C-alpha cells in the first residue's frame, strides 16, 4: 500500500515591495544662487520661490518635498541654515502659498491635495480608463493603451508683476543679481511638473496628450485664486504706470471683463495689463524703482490690504485656493440618417410654455442609445442641412455628425468598429423613442472635430434632390408640364424671405437655382370628382408613396415633381409662389395656374466630403441597414 502523500510546506510569503530610495538632490553651485537666496528667504519664507528667483531652474529640485529639499540644502548653507530650520510663519506673497508645503514634517509631494481631488473626480464621474488597476469606482478595461490628458492651469495674472518686482528689487536695491545671466522658472511651470508626475504615480495609464487633443482626452482644469490680490495689485499698477498707458482700453474699469469662476470677481490684471507693466519696467527707470519699492511694501505688509478691500479678503495666512474640474474631450460619430415620419423635427421643438411640437426628434432618437452607452448627458446632432418636420428624408440619408460631450466611455482602439456597429443596431432597433421605426441610421463610424468644418464647408454650393406631390387648379396635360418645367434648366429663382420664416430670417431677396425638373405620375380629376385619365405614370416605390387612394379628390391635375436645386432653396414656396414672393413659381411657369404642394420628400443630398464629391441619389431602401424588413421601406404620405 502506497504511503499517503505528505503535505507540502507552504511557500514563504513574498517580501513587501519597497519603494526605491530617491536619488540625492543635485543643487547648482552655491556661488550662483546663494547670495540672492540669503536675501530673499527671510522675506518670503518660501524655499522654492527663493530658489527660483535666485536663478535655480533644476526641475527635480522644485519637485522634491520641502522636507527633502531643506535636508539637501542645510549642508550647503552653513550659518544661514539656522534660518531655514525655523517654522514657516506666513504665506509667500510671490506664489501665494502654492509652492509652500502646509506641513514640512509630513514629507508629502507638492500638489498632493490637488492631485487627490483630480483622482476623486475621475472616480466619482466614473470615467472608463484603459488599465486594470484604477482607483475606487473608476471602471477599467483590459487594454494596456494609454489615455491622454491635457492639464490646464489658471493662476492670478498679477503673479508675473510680483515676480518682476522681486527681480527689480534684487537688481536696484540689493545690486547682487543680473537677470540676463540667469534663467527663472515660473510658478505655473513648477505646478505643472508636480501635478503631472504625481498624477502618473496614481494613474499610470494617463500620459500628457499632444495638442490639439484627440477625442476622448481628459481635460484637467485647475484654477487658483485668492480674494483681493488681483484688485490690490491692479490699484498699485494704476498708481505707478505712466499716463499714456492708463488711457488705453485695457485699464478702463467700465469695460466688461471675464469673472473668475471661483471668486466671481472681475479679472482686472489681464494679460494685456501684465505685459504692459513688464514692458514699462524694462524701459522706464522710474517704473522699475517703484516696483522694487512695492516689493519692500509687500514684505512689510504681506497681504495688508486697503480699507476698501479688507471686507472681502480672507485670512492672510490662508494660501490661494484651487478649484478642480475634470471633463473629457467630445467624441464624434458620423453617419447618415433617414426619416420616414412627417411628424418628427430634426431637433427638439418646443412651443411657448414648453409644449413639445411633433414626435420625438431625430436627435433624440439617435442620441438615446449613445447616451446610455457613453454616459454622456450632453449630445448635439449637427446635420448637413435640415428638413422641415413634415418632410421625409429618403434616398441614402442626410449626412450628420453627433457630438458626444464629456463621455464616460469611449470606443477602444481594438474594438471600436464593433462598438460603433452595435450602437447603429441599437439606434435602428424598434425600441424606445424609435419604436415606430421612423429613423434609420447607416454608415455610422467614428470621426473627429475636423469633420464639423468639412460638413459646413461649401454649404452654398451643395445641391439637393427633392420629390414633391403637386396639385394644379386646372386640367394640364403632360406636354404642358414638360414644356413649362422639364425644359427649364439652370433656372434662376428670386425668393424673398418666406412669410413662414420671416420672424427669424432677415427680409432679403435671395437668388436660387433650379438645376433641373422632371414630372411623373400625372393624374387629372374632373369637376364631378371622378378621376380623369392619366397623362403619364412613371416612378418607383417612392413615387407611389407620394399618393394615396381617396386623398386626391379636388378637381385639378396632380403630378409628382422631381427637382435638383441649389442648397437653401425654399421648395414649398417655389411650388405655390408664396403670394408672389417667389418668382417664377410652378404655377407661373405653366400658364399662371394656381399650384399647391401636398407632400415633400428629400430624396438626395450632393455633398463634397474630404475633397471627393459624393452624389446621394434616390434609391430603394436596403432593409439590412435599418433592420426593419419591408416595413422600413414602406413610404406613405398621410394627408
JOKALIN-V146755 format. One record per pair of residues at least 6 apart in sequence whose C-alpha atoms are under 6 Angstrom apart, sorted by the first residue. I is the first residue (numbers start at 1). GAP is how many residues later the second one is. Records with the same first field share a line. If there is no record, write none. Layout:
BEGIN
I: GAP  GAP
END
This chain:
BEGIN
33: 21
36: 18
37: 13  17
40: 10
41: 9
43: 256
44: 48
46: 46
52: 132  133
55: 127  128  129
57: 128
63: 131
65: 42  43  44
67: 37  40
74: 7
90: 227
91: 6  226
94: 68
96: 223  224
97: 222
115: 84
123: 14  15
126: 12
127: 11  281
128: 11  12  280  281
129: 11
130: 10  11  13  15
131: 9  10  12  13  74
132: 8  10
146: 59  60
147: 58  59
148: 58  59  60  61  69
149: 59  60  68  69  70
150: 59  69
151: 69
152: 68  69
153: 69  70
154: 69
155: 69
158: 111
165: 126  127  130
168: 124
169: 123
170: 7
171: 6
215: 114  115  116
216: 112  113  114  115
217: 111  112
218: 109  110
219: 107  108  109
220: 106
221: 103  104
222: 101  102
223: 99  100
224: 96  97  98
225: 95  96
226: 94
227: 86
228: 85
234: 35
257: 9
259: 6  7  8
281: 6  7
303: 13
327: 79
328: 78
329: 77
330: 74  75  76
331: 73
332: 70  71  114  115  116
333: 68  69  112  113  114
334: 66  67  110  111  113
335: 64  65  108  109
336: 61  62  63  64  105  106
337: 60  61  103  104
338: 55  56  59  101  102
339: 53  54  99  100
340: 52  98
341: 97
342: 47  48  49  50
343: 15  16  46  47
344: 14  15  17  45
345: 16  44
346: 15  16
347: 14  16
348: 13
349: 7  8
350: 6  7
363: 18
365: 68  69
366: 61
374: 33  34  35
375: 32  33
376: 30  31
378: 27
379: 24  25  26
380: 22  23
381: 20  21
382: 18  19
383: 17
384: 15  16
391: 209  210
392: 209
393: 209
394: 208  209
395: 208  209  223  224
396: 220
428: 12  198
430: 7
440: 186
442: 183
462: 105  144  145
463: 102  103  104  143
464: 100  101  140  141
465: 98  99  138  139
466: 96  97  135  136  137
467: 94  95  133  134
468: 92  93  131  132
469: 90  91  129  130
470: 88  89  126  127  128
471: 86  87  124  125
472: 84  85  122  123
473: 83  121
474: 82
475: 81  82
478: 57
484: 105  106
486: 31  32
489: 26  27
490: 23  24  25
491: 22  23
492: 20  21
493: 18  19  20  90  91
494: 16  17  88  89
495: 14  15  87
496: 12  13  85
497: 10  11
512: 57
513: 52  53
514: 51
515: 49  50
516: 47  48
517: 45  46
518: 43  44
519: 41  42
520: 17  18  39  40
521: 15  16  17  38  39
522: 12  13  14  15  36  37
523: 11  34  35
524: 8  32  33
525: 6  7  30  31
526: 6  29
527: 28
529: 24
545: 90  91  92
546: 91
574: 11
575: 10  11
576: 19  20
577: 8
587: 6  7  8
603: 15
604: 12  13  14
605: 11
606: 9  10
607: 7
608: 6
621: 12
623: 6
END
